[in-house]
Every structure is written in structure tokens, then in C-alpha cells.
Amino acid sequence: MEYVTLKNSDLTVSRLCMGGCPMGGYGWGDVQERELVEAVHTALDRGVTIFDTADTYGLGQSERTLGKALGQRRKDVVIADKFGVRAGNGPTFYDNSPAYIRQALEQSLRNLNTDYIDLYQVHYRDGVTPLSQVIDTLEALKQEGKIRYYGLSNIHKEDHPELSPFAGRIVSVQGEYSLACRKNEEELKSLRDDFSMTPLTWGSLGQGVLTGKYGKDAVFAQNDRRSREIYVNFHGDKLLKNLSIVEAMRPIAQERGKPVSAVAIRFILDWLAQSVVLVGAKRPDQVVSNTEGTDWRLSPEELAILDNISRD
Ligand SMILES: NC(=O)c1ccc[n+]([C@@H]2O[C@H](COP(=O)([O-])OP(=O)(O)OC[C@H]3O[C@@H](n4cnc5c(N)ncnc54)[C@H](OP(=O)(O)O)[C@@H]3O)[C@@H](O)[C@H]2O)c1
């Protein structure tokens, strides 16, 4: 396993993070809790030390399953949790207000069966609460020992002016990034280099399309979000482009004796320095093949092939 120390912190974590979205048991087709728990154990045994989740994933189910799976080993890992997507009677909405942050944190601590969260991240900004107020609240929670560090997610250029005063205090930023989604590359590099935040990539396998197991006729069950057109990686021209990227990865994977998914993960590790790659997994075998993305490097020629084929 490869490790990196998150900026502005003493958190050293594996560069491969187990993503907890499928662990929510909602919107990813059928998942089995027993397999998810085994997947967490496999990740631990293979040197993964950071686990990402959010209170909104299955409305707490992802946190509950993660807490249960970690058990006594909770103290050995970094839990990266997210807040700010709020469920009410109607559709979900974003809320970063100080009172809600405290309410959300208490519920997450109960769900995870822990008394602290290592990295507490703003899932989405709510467009109302000033960042200074959010940071003040997170700093207070740090002082109280309920969180160790905090980070952001889904930040864009228009947020930069508000971010500047806090550079050096915010540890990390999550953004969508993969061979199927290069549009945030410059943004993530700027947040890393100009604002001192460690990039955490989500959708690193393009929600699964970069594993090589899906073809142009991929069909998903109704309880799988990828059946919906807004999951662009599996629809129309974008799907065809993604499949051409998969075809470019296949000979590299074969030559290196690695799964295609490992090549997709390796690209991020090599191309986006200092990043942590979040990969959602449903079963132990997926974790095993994802860890095959670590501890080797793509050659400059292989990187050039993948860079060229995946440019927008
Ligand atoms: N900050 C944010 O707004 C945000 C947004 C989205 C996600 N995230 C985080 O980032 C994590 C990663 O993103 P993601 O889960 O959306 O997408 P992803 O990691 O690109 O894809 C995950 C899916 O790929 C398939 N898969 C994974 N490993 C595989 C393997 N080795 N072989 C074959 N199939 C494999 C699984 O689905 P199938 O087996 O069904 O194909 C899995 O659910 C999430 O879990 C979550 O923690 C954050």
C-alpha cells in the first residue's frame, strides 16, 4: 500500500480509500451487508486505512455498517464522513447552518458508534451560510474533541475568494475525477497547490464503467442510480467514449497482469500527485482488485496513451 499525509494535519492514510456510497444500500442495486462487512475487513487487511462515508448514504445506513464492520479496529483508521445534505419530508436539500452541523454530527457519531470523526467534510455548500461561519463551527467541534480535522467537497472556482483566508486550515477537498471525468483536473490541482488541500477523488472508476465489465448495452435495475440518464457515464456518446478508454486500458492491464480497474486507479495515483483515490466497493473481491492499483507505476508512454484518449 502507498500512504500520504493529508495536508495541514498529522493524518497519514492509504492513497486508496474505501468509498462508502454503495454501503448505504440505496441506489446501487442489491448489496448484502455481510459482503460489505467482509469488504471492509479485506480493505483493512490489505493496508487501507481511510474509509469515506456520508450521513446521507442510505440515510445513515452506510455509517452504521461501517461502524459495525470496523468494531475494535475503528481506532486504527481514519473515518472521513460528510454532512450537509439534509433529508426532510420533501426532497433533500443542503444545510450548512451551525445548528444543523451540530445536529448532524451527533447523529453521525451515534450511527458510527464512535465519539470522534477524523475528517468531517462539507458535502455540498448550501449557498446561504458563509464559509467563515461553517469554519467557526468546525473549529469549535475540533476544540471539543468531536472531530479531528475538516475538509470540503464539490468546490468550484467561484468559491475561491471565500476560501483564501482559510488556506492552511482545511485539510482536504473531494471532487469527481477519473479517466472518464477529467473536467475537474485543473481545479483539484489548484486547490492542492494554491490552497493547500489534499485532493480526494470520487467516482474514480466512473461509477464502475472503467472496470471493463460493462459494454454498450449495459442495463441497470431500477434500484440502481446508473439506470438514470444523469449518470452520464453509462449513457449515449459518453458511454461510447468511456468504452474507448477501456479498450486503451486493456492491453496495458494485460501487459502488467492487472485488472482493468487497477489501471484506472493507477492513472489517478500517478497523474494527480498527493491524491487519495476513493473507490466504492460492494464485495471483498472488488477490494482485492482495487488494491492491485497500488505499489507500481505506469510508464510515461502508458500515461501518455491514457491521457490522450481521455481528454475532453
Ligand atoms: N463528495 C461527493 O459528492 C461524492 C460523490 C460520489 C461519491 N463519493 C465518494 O466516492 C466514493 C467512490 O465513488 P462511487 O462509489 O460513486 O463510484 P466508483 O468508485 O467510481 O464506482 C464504484 C462502483 O464500481 C463497481 N466496482 C468497484 N470496484 C470494482 C472492481 N474492482 N471490479 C468491478 N467493479 C467494481 C461497483 O459497482 P458494481 O459492481 O455494481 O458495478 C462499485 O459500487 C463513494 O463510494 C463515496 O465514498 C463522494
The ligand as an ORCA input file, in Angstrom:
! r2SCAN-3c Opt
* xyz 0 1
  N     -18.223     14.075     -2.336
  C     -19.161     13.635     -3.136
  O     -20.070     14.385     -3.536
  C     -19.156     12.202     -3.573
  C     -19.976     11.795     -4.649
  C     -19.941     10.463     -5.030
  C     -19.120      9.561     -4.354
  N     -18.354      9.967     -3.302
  C     -17.455      9.012     -2.575
  O     -16.550      8.453     -3.508
  C     -16.663      7.029     -3.496
  C     -16.359      6.484     -4.880
  O     -17.331      6.899     -5.840
  P     -18.513      5.943     -6.323
  O     -18.683      4.817     -5.333
  O     -19.664      6.823     -6.596
  O     -18.029      5.382     -7.715
  P     -16.794      4.465     -8.188
  O     -15.863      4.239     -7.076
  O     -16.287      5.061     -9.438
  O     -17.535      3.103     -8.601
  C     -17.973      2.220     -7.613
  C     -18.675      1.011     -8.231
  O     -17.826      0.348     -9.168
  C     -18.014     -1.073     -9.072
  N     -16.682     -1.614     -8.706
  C     -15.850     -1.167     -7.742
  N     -14.701     -1.869     -7.733
  C     -14.810     -2.779     -8.721
  C     -13.951     -3.787     -9.205
  N     -12.734     -3.978     -8.721
  N     -14.385     -4.562    -10.228
  C     -15.588     -4.370    -10.759
  N     -16.462     -3.435    -10.335
  C     -16.075     -2.644     -9.324
  C     -19.076     -1.303     -8.006
  O     -20.381     -1.328     -8.602
  P     -20.952     -2.556     -9.496
  O     -20.279     -3.809     -9.040
  O     -22.422     -2.535     -9.274
  O     -20.615     -2.157    -10.926
  C     -18.973     -0.043     -7.181
  O     -20.155      0.261     -6.498
  C     -18.085      6.793     -2.983
  O     -18.291      5.481     -2.536
  C     -18.174      7.845     -1.913
  O     -17.496      7.432     -0.751
  C     -18.353     11.289     -2.917
*
